[in-house]
Each structure stands twice: as C-alpha cells, then as structure tokens.
C-alpha cells in the first residue's frame, strides 16, 4: 500500500508538451528526420516513464522473489544441520549476567510478532469472507439490472403512448381556448381597453365631477336655477320703483325728524349730524335693468334636456361590453382553420409513433435479455464452486499460518512455565523441552509455508496493484475513457469506435466517456447515445408541433373595433350644445354685485337709525319734551326703516 501511495503521487512525463514544442519550432512543416528523432525520444521517454511508474512494484517484486528463493535454501541448510547434529551448539549452558534480559527480549519480540500475525490472519479471514459476499452480491446486482432492463423495455410502449397523449391533452386545451376565444381574447381586449376607454368616456360625460346621471341632474338643476333667476329678475325690476318711492318718503320724514330741536342736544347731536350728512345716500344704487337676459341660455338648456343622453351613453357602454361577441364573430374562420391544422399535426404525430416497430423491437430485446440472463445463471454453479475452492484454499493457507502461530504461542507458554534457572540443558524438565520442540516446529513450518505464502502475496500484489492503478483508478477518475476514446486507438481505420458500432458512422462525436457521464447523471438514453443522428426529434417537432404556418395564422389574428360606437353623434352634439349653451357667458358677478349693493346700503342705514333710536330712548326719561316734539309720522317712518334694516 505504501508503494501504491507513492505511485499515485508520482509526476508523469508530459509527452504532448514535447510534440507541441517541436511543432512550434518548425512552423513551416516538420521534416521526416525531425519526426524520427521525436519518435525515438518518445519511445525513450515512455520507457523511462514505465520504469518510473513500475519502480515500486519492481522493488517489491524483487524483495518477494528473493524471499521465495532464499527461504527454501536456508530451510534446506537448517534441515541438513539438524540432521547432522551440527545445529544447536554444545550441550552446555553458560551462565551470563544478561541472560534473563536476552530471554525477556526474545520472548517479547516473538510474542509481539505473533500478535501482529494474528491480526493479519483475522483481517485476511474477513477479506476472504467479504470476497465471497461480494460474489454473491454480484448475482443480486445482475438480477436487479436485468429486471430493470425488462421493466424499461416493458414500459417503453406505455411511455410512447403517454407522450402521444400529451399532445392530445395540449390539443384539447387549445381547442377549448379557441372555442372560448370570445370570452378569453375579448375579455382581455376589454380589460386592456377599459383602463383608457372607460375613464375617457366618463370624463367626456362628467359634469362638475358627476357622471351621466349626475350630469342630467345638473342640467335640470341649471334649468330650474335659470328659471328662478329670470322670474326673480322680473320681480326685482317691478319692485324697484315702489322701493324707490318709499325711500324718498322716508328721506323726507327723516329730514324733518333731524330738524327737530332734540337733535341739537349734545348726546345725540353727533348721531344726528352723521345721519344728516349721509341722508342723500339713502336710496337704491342697484340697476337690475342692466343685468343680462338669461332667456337664451334657458331656451338652450330646455332644448338639450329633450335629448335622452343617459340612454345614448348606455348604448355606448353596451357596445363596448359586447367586445367578446365581436371578437368571436370576427375570428370564426381563423378558429376553424387552426382546428384543422391541429388535427393534421395530431395525425402526423400518431403516424410517427406507429412508424417505428417499437413493440416488436422491444419484444426481441426482452427475449434477448431472457436468454442472456439464463446464460449468466448457467454460470452461477461454476462461479459458486470456484469461489468455494478459493475460499477453501484461503482458509487452508490461514490454517497453516495459524498452525505456526499455535506452535509459537504454545512454545512460549511451555517454555515460560517450565523454565528452571538451576536446571541444565540435560536436566531440564519435560515441559521446558516441549516448549523448545514446539518453537522449533513453528520454525520448521514457517520454512515450509512462508515461501509459498510470499509467492502468492508477491504475485497478487504486483497483479492487483497494476490492475488497481491501471484500471480501477483511471475508471474512477474517468481517465480510462480518455484513453479508450482516443481517435483510431481501438480501431485503426475508425476515428470513434462507439458510433461506428452503433450507427456505422465513425465520424460522429460520440465517446464512451460522454455516454458514461450522461448515464451517471441519470440523463435520457436519447441524449446519452445521441440518437438524434438516427432521428432528430427536434426537427420533427419544429416541422409538426412548432408549425410556422400555425404561428403565422395565430399571429395574424386581428380584431376590428371600428364599429364599436362608444358615444353616438347625437350624444356628442348634445354635450357640445350644453357646453355652448351660454351658461358660461352669464355675468354671475354682476348679479351678485347688484344684490349685495342693495343689501349693504339698507344694512348701513338700518344700523345708523338704530343708533339714533337708542339715543332717543335713553333721553326719554330725562327730557319729556323730546317725545312731544316727535310726530307720529316720524316714529312710524323710523319703525319702517328699522324693520327694513332688520
């Protein structure tokens, strides 16, 4: 394992760099002699690279071979020495000071080595059992894979029918939408136009913020207001003369009152003087005859109200809301054409599904799978028998190792338990001699089996290590596929062997590595094997499902909304007449100014008269002659002014 680790981290020579360098130095063309030198150098580099790569295996193999060769030789020499009684030295034991240390060291070393070998035996037994389990598991994997392939073959026709039915589902959905094109397309047109049409229609019919009904109500209220203004104007003009005469009489009465001696009194003299100075202002400054006549505007409003504007606008709303019906009527011919094209596409897809003998091919494939499965199952007894022999052989080798370990352990136990420090080699007990004999037996069996085990280990290490390095590791990192997919490597006359075998076309860019990657990523078989080289489903779909003619027909759907009358001409004229009725030309500030003028003049005089009366009322209690000087006519006139002022 240390050698394998070292080999994995060895830097290999980069031969492509050498080729690129030669080509760059000879841009005008590489001569034959140059290529010959390059090829020789490449062979040398390959040899050095192989030696560098195999150096670890070679060293281990040399060590193993030396062990296999020299161990039997040493064993033969040892055996001959024992047979000639020349092995083991003299039957005399020299007592040394460090003899116990030697015995303890040798005992501990042998015990430690034995423990490590026991662990190795356990690992080897577990590995042997694991190999048998993996071989049995391979049978289960083969059965599972075969079952999956059969399931794939059996479900393929159903999948083809499912794919065909998917178009039928989509087709039915499209047909349903086409049958409801009026509500669908018309409602969408209505919703899109509603954002602009309805506000514009409402804005056109909105009068002072009111909608159609409010506009009609405003017209009627405007009519009533104009009638009230007209009648009030006539009433005001009739009452102007009467009011003017009354005010003249009141001025004369007030003038007489202000000439009374009581007004010379200091308490009311200021008020009387103020009233006397403004007595000439007591009158009506308003002239209602100059106000403009509203009869023309009133006549225009009466004419406008004769038109039922609400009904006209409701017709416009009804025409706009009838857009889905208009769309359905205008797209009737297009819908029938699209349905025909969809039926044609469906027939082409059904014909395509029936064009390939899928069921017959899959039936043959299923028969082939069954035959191959039976053939593989026929080898199961032989595989089991060979695995049993392998297992028995491994167990036998492990038993040989266990036998040596048993001799070592028993020899250590017997030697340790039967050791007597005072006994000589000739006077040692039976237990001590047995321990020595067991240790010598362990050595003998080690010489017998060690070289065989080392030969097996060396062979398995060299072969297994190269297989792991050259096949397993490149397969795991996918470097092996790059080597196999090298152009013209597998077959000298075919660039890519896989498409040449599948499609009889070696120029297709289909590699084993790409197929493995697609399958590893659980992609479809169509993409993994690039079956578009046999049948391009994209071009078929572009020709059938993604039909350009169908797209042109659908893109050519146009809806003419010119006949949708949102507001009839009569309604438009009515609104224009209302806008030009003359309501905006009326001088409303003039009316308000005249009315306010009358109100203010009378109001001011009323206040002044109240002040005068208040002052006179206060003086009644102090000066009785004031009441005697006021005539009844003056009091009545002042009272009428008070009433008018209030």
VENSULVEN-V421108 format. One record per run of one state. SS is the DSSP state (alpha for helix, beta for strand, coil for the rest). FROM is the first residue (numbers start at 1). LEN is the number of residues. If there is no record, write none. Layout:
# VENSULVEN-V421108
SS_FROM_LEN / SS_FROM_LEN
This chain:
# VENSULVEN-V421108
coil_1_1 / alpha_2_7 / coil_9_6 / alpha_15_11 / coil_26_6 / alpha_32_52 / coil_84_15 / alpha_99_81 / coil_180_1 / alpha_181_25 / coil_206_1 / beta_207_1 / coil_208_2 / beta_210_1 / coil_211_1 / alpha_212_47 / coil_259_2 / alpha_261_4 / coil_265_1 / alpha_266_12 / coil_278_1 / alpha_279_3 / coil_282_6 / alpha_288_3 / coil_291_4 / alpha_295_11 / coil_306_3 / alpha_309_13 / coil_322_1 / alpha_323_8 / coil_331_1 / alpha_332_24 / coil_356_2 / alpha_358_21 / coil_379_1 / alpha_380_38 / coil_418_12 / alpha_430_47 / coil_477_2 / alpha_479_6 / coil_485_12 / alpha_497_6 / coil_503_9 / alpha_512_9 / coil_521_4 / alpha_525_4 / coil_529_2 / alpha_531_3 / coil_534_3 / alpha_537_7 / coil_544_4 / alpha_548_8 / coil_556_13 / alpha_569_11 / coil_580_3 / alpha_583_3 / coil_586_2 / alpha_588_32 / coil_620_5 / alpha_625_5 / coil_630_2 / alpha_632_14 / coil_646_1
